[in-house]
Amino acid sequence: MALLTHVLACLFGIGSWVAINGMWVELPLIVSEIPEGWYLPSYLTVIIQLANIGPLFITLMHRFKPGALDERPVIYLVVAVGVVATFLLAFLWKRTLVVGGAVHSVALLSLSFLLSVVDCTSSVTFLPFMMRLQPQYLTTYFVGEGLSGLIPAIVALIQGVGVVQCKNATANANFSMQNSTSDKLEAHYQPANFSAQGFFLFLSVMMIVCLGAFLMLNHHPAVAKERKCERYLDDATHREKTDISLPLQNPAPEQKPMLDPSEGSMKERRSSFGKGTYSRAQLVFIFVVLAWVNALTNAVLPSVQSYSCLPYGNQAYHLATTMAAVANPVACFIAMFVPNRSLILMAVLTVTGTGFGAYIMAMAALSPCPLLVHHDIGAALVVITWVVFVLTLSYVKVIIGVILRDEGHKASDNVIERLRAQEKYCFLCQSCGALLLKDRVFRRVLPLPNGNWNALVEDWCCHPDPFANKKLLPQEEDCFLGDTYFLLTRDSSCDQNLTQELDPSHVNSGSNQHSGKTIASGMIVGFLV
């Protein structure tokens, strides 16, 4: 059921940044009750950047221990930490301690750091997991990631956070031994429709929903059909193969032939990245834009949002926060129907978004007296600026995500045509990332006939089948390429990294033929005869 998978992918994406986005929209309610006050956005920005130790650890593990880290246990861990941290935040966010002679909200800042680690780590674990599914579900995941900002913003509006009312107050003063009174306006924050505790418990529920969606994406039978790494060979076909067959992709042989006439005229690879579609200079441009856009949207401008909007009033601040959160999923929805990979469009949108970001930064620098501070047009302008800023740069991130997804997908799909003799290769399990064969160098890399060749042999020969009861066996240092599998010789490394499981029916009969080779994930990767 594709619809179920789309829903689960969306719910899974919502859990990626819902905790930190919820912290941002709840600021107007909690700043008046903590010692940090409106310095809290700056504290949160620093905390979020420090939390990048999570992605750094994951990156270093992939670099120095390739195949050793499976992202699924990491996802279970970080989402569980998110559930616990948001639950504790509901009861401990007001607790303070004296640190360095000053009072600080230690519990709030510490739990915010844990939530930042959760959300930052999700960026390098959730996406690789989604690559296990068909490409269309990645866009749905991006929609869910956008909703991780929209949903907390809507709940915050219902909550009525930070609504302020100015009231007359009488102040007493003593001048030259004479008492006098003067009237002045004081800000009175209106009580919210429900407390910050209830809001943080809501965030905890959202993290539980994310955890449940992840469980179903892993174990629901309907989702299993949507994975890219399906075994298309049945047991009978497996028993006709010799040695180890590694499933690579879904298409049947007649849908994707082994030898495509057009492959001989393929364009020369422009770089070693993915399929080589983009040159080195273009790749540098893509990743520089990605770093710049993420810096603006995740660190620089969120830290000054209160300074750029609050001078125009609380209503302007809430509208800017909420509408900017809406702009993110809108950009993802647009990308679903108008996908684009143009680097020129990416550059134009990046410059446009940066221009609007510069206006926001200028208004924050001029705070508390920015331009048009006493005019409605000033408030409308700052809200529109925030919306366009988020909309344009969110679409840029989707463009880059589509490019990287396609390049990674193409690299995986074309692994057979890229395999060459006299080059060193390592074989990893596509299901769990376990290392199967290490540092294999092939003397010959040869294509096998189409998977249906045996059924068509009568059309080729005018005499009895000369290939009957004969099998194509690779010699040592050979690699035979099937439609969706490799055929290799068995050596000592197979016994070290692969586990042999005997077919019960053959065990009972005293034979060990057709014994399956399995790996850490439990997936059967081939059969021996």
N, C-alpha and C positions, 0 to 999 in steps of 0.2 A: 504494500500500500504506500504509494508515493506520498499521498497527503499526510499520512501519519509521520513519515520520515521528515517531511517539511516542518510539521508542527514541532516535532522533537528537536530538530536542528535549531529552530527559532528559540524555543525555550532554553536550550543549551547555550545559545549565544547571549540570551538575556543575562545569564549569570556571570558573564565575562567581566563586566565593569559596573554592575548594578550597585555594588556596595559603595565604591568611591563616588559614583555619580549621585547616590543617595546622600552621602555626606555633604556634597556641595550644595544641593538644594535645601538641605536642612540647616544650613549655616545661619540664616536670619533668626531662627528660633533658639539656637543654642549659644550664639555669641554673647547674648546679654546675661548669660548665667555662668560663664566660665571666665577665668582671669585673663586669658589671651585676647578676648574680645575680637575685634575685626582684624587682628594680626593672624588669626587662625588660618585664613586662606594661604598666607605665605608659609606658615608652618606645614600645612598639608602639601604644598608644592615640593618643599624640601624632603618631606617624608616619602612622597611618591617616587622622587628620584633616587633616594637611598634604597627603596624597595626593588630597584632594578638588579639587585644582587641575585634575585630569583632567576630572571632570564639569563643573567650572566653565567650562573651555575649550569643551567640547562645547555647553553651554548658551548661551554667548555667541555661538558660531558660528551656532547656529540662530536666535538673536535678531537678530543684525545682518547675517547672510549667509544668509537662508532659502533652502534648496534647494542651497546650495553644498557642503554636507558630506554625503557618503554614508557611512552607518555601516559598511558592509561592509569597505572598506579599513581603517577604524579598528579593527574587530574583528580582522582579520588581524594588524595591527600589535601590538595589546595582547596577544593570545594568543601570538604569537611571542616577545614580550618575556617573557611569563610562562614559556614553555618554557626560554628561555636563562637567566633569573634563577634558577629553581629548580635548574637543572643546575649553575650556578656556586655556588649556595648549598651544594650537597653537598660541595664541596671547599674552600670559603673561610670557612665559618661560624665557625671557631675563630680566624681571623686577627685580630690586634689591632694597634692603633697608639696612640701617645701623642698625645692631643689636649688642649690646655690644661692640661698637667701631669698628666693622668690617663689611665689605660689604658682604651680603649674597643674594643668589637667593631665596628670601622668597616665591615668587609665585610658582616657580618650585618645591621647597621642600614641600610646603603645598599641592599642587595638587598631587604630587607624593605620599604623605601620604594618600590622599583620594583614589587614584587608588590602593594603597597597601591594604587598608581596603576592597575595592571592590573585589580584587583578592583573598585575604586571606579568606574572608567570603564565596566566591564562593566554596571553598573546603569543607565547611560544610553545604552548602545549595543545590548546584547543584547535588551532588551525591545522597542525600536523594530523591530529586525530580526524578532522573533517575531510582530509585528503583521502581517507580510506573509503569515503562514500563517493557517489557519482558527482561530477563537477557542479551540477545545478544546485546541489544542496549547500554549496559554499556561499552562494549569494543569499540564500535564506538565512544562513548563519550570520552574515553581515547585517541583515535586517534585524535579527534578534539582538545583535550587539548594539545597533542603534536604539532599539527599544529599551536597552538597559539604562539609557539616559531619559527617555521619554516617560516611562512608567513612574519612576520616582518623582519626576517633576509634576506629573498630574496628581499623584497622591499628595504631594506637598501643597499644591494649590487647593485641593479639597481640605487639607489640614488647616490652611489659612496661616502659614508661617510668616512671622515677622510683620503682620499688619500693625501699623502704628497710627496713633491719633494724637494730635497736638492739643493740649489743654492749658488754660490759663492757670498760672501758679503765682502765689504771692511770696515775694522775697523781702525780708527785713534787712535794713542797713542802718548803721549808726554814723552820722556825719556831724561833726562839731557838736557833740553832746546832744544832738537832736535825732529822734527816731523818725525814720521815713520808710515808706513802703513803695514798692514798684511791682508792676505786673510784667510777667514774662511767660513765654510759651515753653512747655516741657513736653517731651515725647513720652507717650504712654503706650507700651506694647499691649495689644489686645490678646487675650488668651486664645490659644489655638483650639480648633475643634477636637483634636486629640493630641496627646502628649508626644514628646520626642521618643519616649519609651515605646509607645505603640508603633511609631514609624520605624524604629530600629528592629522591632520584632517583625514588622512587615518585610524588611530587608532579609531577615533570617529565613522567613518563609520562602522568599524568592530564591535564595540559595538552595533551600531544600528542593524546590521545584527543579532547579538546574541539576542537582544531583540525581533526582529521579529520572529526568530526561536523559542524562548520560548513561544511567543504568539500562534504560530501554534501548538506547542506541547501540549498546554493546550486546544485549542479550535477546531483544525481541526478534522473533523469526522473520517478521515482515521487513525489518530493517536489514537483516542479513542478506536479503535478496538484492538490496541496493548497493552493496559494497562492490568496489572495483576488482577485488581480488578473489572473485568466485572461481571455484574449480569447474571447468566446463567438461572435463573428461569424467565419465562415469567409471565405476569399478571395473566393468568388463574391458573398457578401453585401456585402463591403467594396466591390466594384466597382460596386455599385448605389448607394453613398453618394457624396455630393459633399463636397469639402473635407475638413476634419480631423475625425476621429471619435476621441474619447478614451474608451477602455474604463474602466468604473468598477466593475463588480461582476459576479458570476457568474449570478444568477438569470435564467432565460429570461423573455421577455416575458409568456407566459401564466402564469408563476408569480408575477410581480410587475408588475402592470399600471402603466402610466404614471399614470393617473388613478384614484385609489382613492376611492370615495365617502366613506369614513370620514375622509379627510384634511381635509375641510372642517370637521369637528368636532374637530380636534386640540386638545389642551390648549395653552394659552398658554405660551410658553417662560418659565421662571422665572429664567434667566440666559443669558449668552452662551456658557457653557461646555458643550461637547458638544451634546447634544440639548436642553439646558435643563431636564433633569429635576430638578436640585437648585437651590435658591435660593442666593443669595450667602452667606448666613449658614451654610447647610449645607456649602457648599464650603470656607469658612474653617474650620469644625469638622473636616472631613475632612483637610485639609492640616495643620492644627495637630496632630491625632492622629498623622498620618503622621510628622511631624517628631519628636514626642515619643517615639513607639514606636521609631523608628530610633535616636534618641539613646540610649535605654535599652539596646537590644539590641546595638547596634554599637559603642558607645563607653563609656558610663558603667559599666555593670555588668561587662562583660568585663574591664575594667582592674582590678577588685577581686576577681575570682573566686578567685584564689589566696588572698587574705587572708580571704575568707569561708569557704573550705572546708578549707584546710590545717590549721588548728588541730584539726579533727576527725579528722585522719589522712589519709594518702595514698590509702587506699581510698575515703574519702568524696569526696576531690577527683576521683579518676578516675571514680567513678560519676556525680558531678554533671556533669562535662565530657561524658562519653559519653551519658548519658541525656538531657541537654539537647540534644545534637546529634541524638538520635533523635526528640525531640519536634518538631523543625522539620519534617521530612518527614511525620511523622504528621499534623500540622496541615494540610499540603497534601493528603494523601490524604483526610482528612475533608472538605476543601473540594471535592474532586472529586465526592463523592457527596452532600454536604449543602451546596450553594452557598447563600450568604446575602448579602444586601445591606442588612440592617437597620442603620440608624444607631444605634438604641437598643441592639442587641446589641453593636455596636462600642464604644459608650460603656461598657457594663457590663464587657466583657472588658478594655478599657483600664484601667478603675479596678481590676479584680481583679488584672491583671498588675502594675500599679503598686504595689499593696499588697504583693504578694509580693516585688517588687523593693525596696521599702522595708525589708523584713525582711532581705534579703540585704545591703543597704547597712549596716544596723545591725550585723549580725554582722561585717562587714568593719571597721567603725569600732571595735568592741570587741576585735578581734584584737590579741594572740594569746589572749585569754581571753574568748571569746564565751559566750553562754548555753549551758548544758548541755554544756560542752566535754568533760567526763569521762563522759558518758552516751551509750549507743548511740542513744537517742532523739534526741539533738542532731544526730548525724551523719545519721540517717534524715531528720530534719526539714529540714536544709539541702539534702539531695539532692532531696527532694520539692519544696521551694520552687523550686529551680532549674528542675526539669522543668515545673512548672505555669507558672512565669514565662515560659519560652520558648514553651510550648504556646499559652498564651492570646494573647500578643502576636504570635506567628507567624500565628495565625488572623486576628487583626486586620489584619495586613499583606495577607493573602490577600483579605479582604473589600474592602479599599481597592483592591487590584489588579483585582479583578473589576469594581468600580464604574468605575474609570478606563478599563478595557478596553471595557466596554459603552458608556460615553459616547463614547469615541473611535470605536468601531465604528459607533455610531448616527449620529455626526456624518458619517462617511464615507458610510454607506448613504443618508443623507437629503440629500446634497449637491444633488441635482436639485431636490427640493421646496423647498430653501432658497434657490435662485438667484433673484435679484430684479433687476428693471430699475432703471436709474439708480443702481447701486452698483458700486464698483470691485472687480475681482477679479484675482487672479494665478493662473495655471494651472501646476501642477507635475506632473512625471511621477511616478506612483505607484511605479514600479519603481526609479528611481535618484534621484529628488528634483530633477532638473534643471528649471530655470525654462523653461517653454515660451512662455507669453504673459504679458506684464506689464501691469498697470494697464488692463485692459479694462473699459469701461463700456458696457452694452447699453441701447439705446433700447427694444427689445422683447425679451421672453423668452417664447417660445411653445412649446407642446407639439406634438410630432409624433404622427402616428397610431401605433398599435401596430405592432411590427415585422412582423407577418404581415398587414397590411391589404391588400396587393396580392393575396394568395391568396383573400381573402374578398370582394373587390370585386364578384364576380359575384352574391353573395347580396344585395348592396345595390342593384344597378342592374338594371332590366328591359330595358336597351338596351345596346349595345356599351360597353365600358369607356371612360368619358370621360377617364380618367387615363392611358391607355396612352401610353407613350413620353414622359411628362411627369415632371419631377423637381421636388421641392420645394427651392428654392434660397434660402438666407437672403440678405437684403439687407445692406448695410453697417450695422453696429451692431445686427444681429439675432443672437439666439442661439436655435437650435431645440433642443429637448430630446427626445432619443430615450429608449428604454427603458434603455439602458446607455451612452449616448454624448451628446456635444454636437455640434452642427453649426454651424460658424462660417464667416464669410467669410474669404478669404485676404487678408492685407495684408503690408506689408514686414516686420513682426515675425516672421511665419512663416518667411521666408527667412533671418532672422538667427539664430533659435533652433532651427530644424528643418533636417534634412539630407534632400535629395531623393535617393532611390535609384530608378533606372529598372528596370523589369521587363525581364530579358534578352530575353524573347520579343518584347517590343514594341520594344526597341532594335534587334533584328535586322530588324524589319519597318519601321523608320524612323519609328515612332510613339512618342510619349512619354506616351500615355494610361495611366491606371491606375498612375501612378508613386506609390510609397509614401513617406510622410513618417516618418522615424525620428528618434530622439533619442539621447542619450549612452549609454543602456543598450543600444541596439540594438533596442529594441522598436518595432514599427511601430504608430504611433498613428492612422493614417488613410490614405486614398487620395484622389487627385485624378483627375477625369475631364475 
